[in-house]
Amino acid sequence: MSAIIVTTTPTVEGRKITSYQGIVTGEAIMGANIFKDLFAGIRDIVGGRSATYERELRRAREMAIDEMTTAAAERGANAVVGIDLDYETVGGNASMLMVTVSGTAVVLS
């Protein structure tokens, strides 16, 4: 299987959309470990970047995109256009991170 093209734009330059396969989505909800939260909070207080949260955010985003591209491939698409990424915190004291991604699965010539 070749790689699925993923883009936030509505088209792919130099390629023609020959068919639309529908909307595809991916979601990832990541719980944060209490000790990671504690150390990340301390680092944030002193003004540094939180590598722990950045790593978890990246992992959640990759999982959501992988889920979406798998759904696109199952529909016979070779690209997803117009993708939108959303980030939310859920749970008490923002204890979980939710990443959702959606786009339109298409076949490009």
C-alpha atoms as an extended CHARMM CRD file, in Angstrom:
* protein
*
       109  EXT
         1         1  MET       CA              0.0000000000        0.0000000000        0.0000000000  PROA      1               0.0000000000
         2         2  SER       CA              1.3670000000        3.4200000000       -0.9100000000  PROA      2               0.0000000000
         3         3  ALA       CA              1.2790000000        6.3170000000        1.5360000000  PROA      3               0.0000000000
         4         4  ILE       CA             -1.9160000000        8.3210000000        1.8620000000  PROA      4               0.0000000000
         5         5  ILE       CA             -1.4390000000       12.0120000000        1.0720000000  PROA      5               0.0000000000
         6         6  VAL       CA             -2.7680000000       14.1420000000        3.9330000000  PROA      6               0.0000000000
         7         7  THR       CA             -3.2460000000       17.8840000000        3.5230000000  PROA      7               0.0000000000
         8         8  THR       CA             -5.1600000000       20.7710000000        5.0420000000  PROA      8               0.0000000000
         9         9  THR       CA             -5.7130000000       22.2110000000        1.5640000000  PROA      9               0.0000000000
        10        10  PRO       CA             -8.8190000000       21.3290000000       -0.5050000000  PROA      10              0.0000000000
        11        11  THR       CA             -6.7310000000       20.0710000000       -3.4420000000  PROA      11              0.0000000000
        12        12  VAL       CA             -3.3260000000       18.5720000000       -4.1730000000  PROA      12              0.0000000000
        13        13  GLU       CA             -1.2950000000       20.6290000000       -6.6250000000  PROA      13              0.0000000000
        14        14  GLY       CA             -0.7680000000       18.8710000000       -9.9310000000  PROA      14              0.0000000000
        15        15  ARG       CA             -3.2680000000       16.1090000000       -9.1250000000  PROA      15              0.0000000000
        16        16  LYS       CA             -6.9500000000       15.8090000000      -10.0390000000  PROA      16              0.0000000000
        17        17  ILE       CA             -9.5770000000       14.4990000000       -7.6310000000  PROA      17              0.0000000000
        18        18  THR       CA            -11.3920000000       11.7640000000       -9.5420000000  PROA      18              0.0000000000
        19        19  SER       CA            -13.7970000000       10.6630000000       -6.7900000000  PROA      19              0.0000000000
        20        20  TYR       CA            -14.8570000000       11.5140000000       -3.2750000000  PROA      20              0.0000000000
        21        21  GLN       CA            -15.0360000000        8.6680000000       -0.7710000000  PROA      21              0.0000000000
        22        22  GLY       CA            -16.6270000000       10.5460000000        2.1290000000  PROA      22              0.0000000000
        23        23  ILE       CA            -15.6220000000       12.0820000000        5.4210000000  PROA      23              0.0000000000
        24        24  VAL       CA            -13.0930000000       10.1920000000        7.5210000000  PROA      24              0.0000000000
        25        25  THR       CA            -12.1390000000       10.8370000000       11.1360000000  PROA      25              0.0000000000
        26        26  GLY       CA             -9.6620000000        9.7950000000       13.7590000000  PROA      26              0.0000000000
        27        27  GLU       CA             -9.6680000000       10.3170000000       17.4830000000  PROA      27              0.0000000000
        28        28  ALA       CA             -7.1690000000        9.7820000000       20.2780000000  PROA      28              0.0000000000
        29        29  ILE       CA             -7.6680000000       10.3800000000       23.9780000000  PROA      29              0.0000000000
        30        30  MET       CA             -4.5570000000       10.2100000000       26.1080000000  PROA      30              0.0000000000
        31        31  GLY       CA             -4.5390000000       10.0720000000       29.8870000000  PROA      31              0.0000000000
        32        32  ALA       CA             -1.6680000000       11.8130000000       31.6070000000  PROA      32              0.0000000000
        33        33  ASN       CA              0.1990000000       10.0170000000       34.3780000000  PROA      33              0.0000000000
        34        34  ILE       CA             -0.0470000000       11.8270000000       37.7230000000  PROA      34              0.0000000000
        35        35  PHE       CA              3.7510000000       11.9670000000       38.1430000000  PROA      35              0.0000000000
        36        36  LYS       CA              4.1980000000       13.3100000000       34.6080000000  PROA      36              0.0000000000
        37        37  ASP       CA              1.5800000000       15.9600000000       35.4320000000  PROA      37              0.0000000000
        38        38  LEU       CA              3.4090000000       16.9440000000       38.6020000000  PROA      38              0.0000000000
        39        39  PHE       CA              6.8040000000       17.3340000000       36.9390000000  PROA      39              0.0000000000
        40        40  ALA       CA              5.3260000000       19.0430000000       33.8720000000  PROA      40              0.0000000000
        41        41  GLY       CA              3.5280000000       21.4920000000       36.1730000000  PROA      41              0.0000000000
        42        42  ILE       CA              6.7450000000       22.3110000000       38.0100000000  PROA      42              0.0000000000
        43        43  ARG       CA              8.6020000000       22.9080000000       34.7490000000  PROA      43              0.0000000000
        44        44  ASP       CA              5.7390000000       25.1000000000       33.4710000000  PROA      44              0.0000000000
        45        45  ILE       CA              5.8590000000       27.1980000000       36.6570000000  PROA      45              0.0000000000
        46        46  VAL       CA              9.4930000000       28.1390000000       36.0600000000  PROA      46              0.0000000000
        47        47  GLY       CA              8.7430000000       29.1030000000       32.4780000000  PROA      47              0.0000000000
        48        48  GLY       CA             10.2570000000       26.1630000000       30.6190000000  PROA      48              0.0000000000
        49        49  ARG       CA              8.5960000000       24.0550000000       27.9680000000  PROA      49              0.0000000000
        50        50  SER       CA              6.9230000000       20.8510000000       29.0340000000  PROA      50              0.0000000000
        51        51  ALA       CA              8.5940000000       18.1050000000       27.0010000000  PROA      51              0.0000000000
        52        52  THR       CA              6.2250000000       15.5510000000       28.5540000000  PROA      52              0.0000000000
        53        53  TYR       CA              3.0990000000       17.3000000000       27.2990000000  PROA      53              0.0000000000
        54        54  GLU       CA              4.6710000000       18.0140000000       23.9170000000  PROA      54              0.0000000000
        55        55  ARG       CA              5.5290000000       14.3280000000       23.5210000000  PROA      55              0.0000000000
        56        56  GLU       CA              2.0160000000       13.2130000000       24.5450000000  PROA      56              0.0000000000
        57        57  LEU       CA              0.4340000000       15.7640000000       22.2200000000  PROA      57              0.0000000000
        58        58  ARG       CA              2.5710000000       14.5850000000       19.3010000000  PROA      58              0.0000000000
        59        59  ARG       CA              1.7380000000       10.9400000000       20.0550000000  PROA      59              0.0000000000
        60        60  ALA       CA             -2.0120000000       11.6460000000       20.2440000000  PROA      60              0.0000000000
        61        61  ARG       CA             -1.9160000000       13.6180000000       16.9800000000  PROA      61              0.0000000000
        62        62  GLU       CA             -0.0590000000       10.8230000000       15.1780000000  PROA      62              0.0000000000
        63        63  MET       CA             -2.5240000000        8.2150000000       16.4800000000  PROA      63              0.0000000000
        64        64  ALA       CA             -5.5360000000       10.2500000000       15.3240000000  PROA      64              0.0000000000
        65        65  ILE       CA             -4.0250000000       10.8330000000       11.8580000000  PROA      65              0.0000000000
        66        66  ASP       CA             -3.1240000000        7.1390000000       11.5430000000  PROA      66              0.0000000000
        67        67  GLU       CA             -6.7190000000        6.1780000000       12.4010000000  PROA      67              0.0000000000
        68        68  MET       CA             -8.0640000000        8.6370000000        9.8140000000  PROA      68              0.0000000000
        69        69  THR       CA             -5.7090000000        7.4800000000        7.0350000000  PROA      69              0.0000000000
        70        70  THR       CA             -6.5470000000        3.8330000000        7.7660000000  PROA      70              0.0000000000
        71        71  ALA       CA            -10.2430000000        4.6670000000        7.3490000000  PROA      71              0.0000000000
        72        72  ALA       CA             -9.4480000000        6.4570000000        4.0660000000  PROA      72              0.0000000000
        73        73  ALA       CA             -7.4670000000        3.4880000000        2.7310000000  PROA      73              0.0000000000
        74        74  GLU       CA            -10.3330000000        1.1310000000        3.6440000000  PROA      74              0.0000000000
        75        75  ARG       CA            -12.5740000000        3.2640000000        1.3970000000  PROA      75              0.0000000000
        76        76  GLY       CA            -10.1040000000        3.0090000000       -1.4830000000  PROA      76              0.0000000000
        77        77  ALA       CA             -8.8090000000        6.5760000000       -1.1670000000  PROA      77              0.0000000000
        78        78  ASN       CA             -5.2250000000        7.6030000000       -1.7780000000  PROA      78              0.0000000000
        79        79  ALA       CA             -5.5030000000       11.0310000000       -0.1370000000  PROA      79              0.0000000000
        80        80  VAL       CA             -7.3520000000       12.9810000000        2.5370000000  PROA      80              0.0000000000
        81        81  VAL       CA             -7.9150000000       16.6590000000        1.7860000000  PROA      81              0.0000000000
        82        82  GLY       CA             -9.1820000000       19.5450000000        3.8720000000  PROA      82              0.0000000000
        83        83  ILE       CA             -8.1360000000       18.0050000000        7.1630000000  PROA      83              0.0000000000
        84        84  ASP       CA             -8.9120000000       19.7770000000       10.4090000000  PROA      84              0.0000000000
        85        85  LEU       CA             -7.1690000000       19.0490000000       13.7030000000  PROA      85              0.0000000000
        86        86  ASP       CA             -8.8030000000       19.8780000000       17.0250000000  PROA      86              0.0000000000
        87        87  TYR       CA             -7.3590000000       19.6290000000       20.5180000000  PROA      87              0.0000000000
        88        88  GLU       CA             -9.3560000000       19.5250000000       23.7510000000  PROA      88              0.0000000000
        89        89  THR       CA             -8.7650000000       18.6600000000       27.3620000000  PROA      89              0.0000000000
        90        90  VAL       CA            -11.3380000000       16.4540000000       29.0450000000  PROA      90              0.0000000000
        91        91  GLY       CA            -11.8390000000       15.1700000000       32.5540000000  PROA      91              0.0000000000
        92        92  GLY       CA            -11.3690000000       16.8560000000       35.8820000000  PROA      92              0.0000000000
        93        93  ASN       CA             -8.4070000000       19.2320000000       36.0330000000  PROA      93              0.0000000000
        94        94  ALA       CA             -7.7570000000       18.5950000000       32.3330000000  PROA      94              0.0000000000
        95        95  SER       CA             -6.4940000000       15.1080000000       33.1110000000  PROA      95              0.0000000000
        96        96  MET       CA             -6.9270000000       13.8410000000       29.5560000000  PROA      96              0.0000000000
        97        97  LEU       CA             -6.0140000000       15.1690000000       26.1410000000  PROA      97              0.0000000000
        98        98  MET       CA             -8.2940000000       14.5440000000       23.1630000000  PROA      98              0.0000000000
        99        99  VAL       CA             -7.1700000000       15.0340000000       19.5780000000  PROA      99              0.0000000000
       100       100  THR       CA             -9.6510000000       14.7190000000       16.7270000000  PROA      100             0.0000000000
       101       101  VAL       CA             -8.8960000000       14.9510000000       13.0290000000  PROA      101             0.0000000000
       102       102  SER       CA            -11.2860000000       14.8600000000       10.0840000000  PROA      102             0.0000000000
       103       103  GLY       CA            -11.0790000000       15.3090000000        6.3500000000  PROA      103             0.0000000000
       104       104  THR       CA            -12.4500000000       14.1620000000        3.0130000000  PROA      104             0.0000000000
       105       105  ALA       CA            -11.1250000000       10.8930000000        1.6020000000  PROA      105             0.0000000000
       106       106  VAL       CA            -10.5100000000       11.2040000000       -2.1470000000  PROA      106             0.0000000000
       107       107  VAL       CA             -8.9820000000        9.3540000000       -5.0580000000  PROA      107             0.0000000000
       108       108  LEU       CA             -6.3580000000       11.3430000000       -6.9490000000  PROA      108             0.0000000000
       109       109  SER       CA             -5.2670000000       10.6460000000      -10.5140000000  PROA      109             0.0000000000
